[in-house]
């Protein structure tokens, strides 16, 4: 894997079966399926596969979007385009001996997947439908289409001032930011995100203090474009969206603009959006296709213990526990404990964190792990971990550790916490507790034969709040480096 390949926090997805049911229930795909079943050899389509104008009222009626709904034919046309582009219907070209300029349709091979395919087949159909809608959402708004058509009969993109690649990249970026807010621990999660926040995340530079009037104007323009796009993306089930208040759009916008709004209700009037569970699946699929590492909980369940323990280094606590539970569910407890302990050994930079995650995983194995844990009591790298685990379970006959093992475990524990990026206050408490609990801690610690000894002692010098003790830690780090 390339070093610069982006990695996102893991997402917890619903099962494929649940997501497939959600996909079939989305308004747009449900309409496309219904029209595919309604269509037959007498259904006429234009040269591009679209329903001819004369067929649209009947199609709208079939969908329950008849004359009482002004946009019924437009909704029917959109659903039909999805049916064609996802292979739910196949277009037959007009016969050579006819000048009607229209063709007809037959059921496509993919229509059978709706009832006879696997959940993955259904999700594949839905992703194809999402591609269709995404293309529509990033298409230009043609208020005067005639003025945009050049002498050659093609649409002049320069006249439209429309860059299709830039437009697609912008919407992909917005969806990526929404995904990140959803999967990041302590992020937005289930809460909807204000449209101004998403627009600003793409336009306002990170190092900008107070946005300029020009930047605020760009944010406002992006919001209105996103409002149109999310209205299109909601029927395919990607998002739940509260549109921009139409009364608000008619009001005079003050100089401060949406970025300056502080009241929750005021912000909500500018639009609120959240990814659905199906939307999380869909955006993740697009991220993976773009080469972005977007892990999901369960990805490591069929991997070896070393891969699991290394992978958990990038997981938030809740996701790490869920991933470990899925991994353990596929294994016999005693065998899983042995595999975890074997994977926890090592002198590489990731080993301390592997041992920490191993200890946490063993708490989920339960009593069945005890024989495997007792088997490593004399292991220089695992003996301290084993004693801690046994003591926490109230096990009897746990031998006292030699002093060398106590200090080795102390260095290993702090190295793991440093690698995990723990909270500074928690690390300070850990460091100060270790020093206070062992007289002459640094005199013994610098001699510990652990690859991270010097780095840990330097960190203790930064973290300890007592200046004299911090100075002793730095001296010990110097001794360790000199000795090794």
ABEGO torsion letter per residue (X at the ends): XBAABBBBBBBBBBBAAAAAAAAAABAAAAAAAAAAAABBAABBBBAAGBBBAAAAAAAAAAAGBBAABAAAAAAAAAAAAAAAAAGABBBBBBBAABAAGBBBBBBBAAAAAAAABBAAAAAAAAAAAAAAAAAAAABBBBABAAAABBAAGBBBAAAAGBBAAAAAAAAAAAAAAAAAAAABBGBAEABBBBAAAAAAAAABBAABBBBBAAAAAAAAAAAAAAAAAAAAAAAAGABBBBBBBAAAAABBBBAAEAAABABAAAAAAAEBBBBBAAAAAAAAAAAAAAGBBBBBBGAAAABBAAAAAAAAAABBAAAAAAAAAAAAAABBAAAAAAAAAAAABEABAAAAAAAAAAAAAAAAAEAAAAAAAAAAAABAAAAAAAAAAAAAAGBBGBBBBBAAAAAAAAAAAAAAAAAAGBBAAAAAAAAAAAAAABBGAAAAAAABBBAAAAAAAAAAAAABABAAAAAAAAAAAAAAAAAX
